[in-house]
Amino acid sequence: MYNGKDIKFETTEKPDILIKKLNKLKSAQERNIILVCSGISLMFIGVFVAAFLTDSKGFHEFSKHDWFVMNIFSVTELILIVVIFYFAIKSRKNNTNQQKLDYSIRKSIIETTPLMPGNVVKVYSPCNYSYRIILFSLPNTTAVYFCVEEVTFDYTLNCVFSSEIYESAEDILDELTLLTDITEKVLH
């Protein structure tokens, strides 16, 4: 069983190792959700069992046996509430770790996946690392074009757009200044 406490969010790790960690966190998340739902179901079953054992009487009609059943029911319900909240909180913390790990995977993929062939001038990415823009120059000219590669839901990098050819890099650099220049990280 993977507890998620020892997880490190370093992007120096390869994407496939990070994806394995993410899958372990997701399976732990599923287990926690199943336990929360099971606890809630047990609470409802407990209500029906208590009502059946007390013959659905009002409190003023309870015998000693009925009060004993009601006390057992109350203690059981309180224990279930504590257990449900424990696994719900654990599930929420796990969700935060999954989001951090998802970010680390995207960053690792953007920074370590080889670039498309060509004369690379610059590489840009937004701060969430959902895609990268590669600026290429044409040989023996000042003309440039760019390609957009996007990280897909299954953590692969696909080219989703190729631009037209621009006469110079200045024609498009103003629009790319909002993005982070990751050229040094990618061209190691």
C-alpha positions, 0 to 999 in steps of 0.5 A, spaced: 500 500 500 502 506 498 501 512 503 503 518 499 507 521 504 514 519 501 513 523 495 518 528 492 516 532 486 522 533 483 522 534 475 529 531 475 526 524 475 524 521 468 516 522 466 515 515 466 517 514 474 513 520 475 507 517 472 508 511 476 507 515 482 501 518 480 498 512 478 499 509 485 496 516 488 490 515 484 489 508 486 490 510 493 485 515 492 480 510 489 481 506 495 479 512 500 473 514 496 470 507 496 472 507 504 468 513 504 462 511 500 462 504 504 462 508 511 456 512 508 452 506 506 453 503 513 451 509 516 444 508 513 444 501 514 445 502 521 439 506 521 434 501 518 437 496 523 436 500 529 429 502 527 428 494 525 430 492 532 426 497 536 420 496 532 420 503 530 417 505 536 418 513 539 423 514 544 417 515 550 415 507 548 423 505 549 424 499 553 431 497 556 433 493 550 431 498 545 435 503 549 441 498 549 440 498 541 440 505 541 446 506 545 450 501 540 447 504 534 449 511 536 456 509 538 457 505 532 454 511 528 459 516 531 465 511 530 463 511 522 463 519 522 470 519 525 472 514 520 469 517 514 472 524 515 479 521 516 478 518 509 475 524 506 481 528 509 486 523 507 483 523 500 483 531 499 490 531 501 492 525 496 488 530 491 493 535 492 499 531 491 496 528 485 495 535 482 503 537 484 505 531 481 501 532 474 504 539 474 511 535 475 510 530 470 508 536 465 514 540 466 518 534 466 515 532 459 516 539 456 523 539 458 526 532 457 522 530 450 527 531 444 525 537 440 522 536 433 528 537 428 530 544 425 534 550 427 531 551 434 531 559 436 527 559 442 523 555 446 517 557 450 512 555 455 506 557 459 507 557 467 503 551 467 507 547 462 501 545 458 504 546 451 511 549 448 512 553 442 518 552 438 521 557 434 525 555 428 529 559 423 529 557 416 537 556 413 540 562 410 534 567 412 531 571 417 525 568 416 522 564 422 516 559 424 513 556 430 510 549 432 506 548 438 506 542 442 501 540 447 501 535 453 495 530 452 491 527 457 496 521 457 502 525 458 504 525 450 507 531 447 503 532 440 504 537 435 498 541 434 499 547 430 505 549 425 505 557 423 506 560 417 513 563 415 514 570 418 519 574 415 523 575 422 523 573 429 521 580 431 514 579 428 512 574 433 516 575 439 512 580 442 506 575 443 511 570 446 513 575 451 508 572 456 510 565 456 517 563 459 523 562 455 525 555 457 530 554 451 536 553 456 532 547 460 531 544 453 537 545 449 542 542 455 
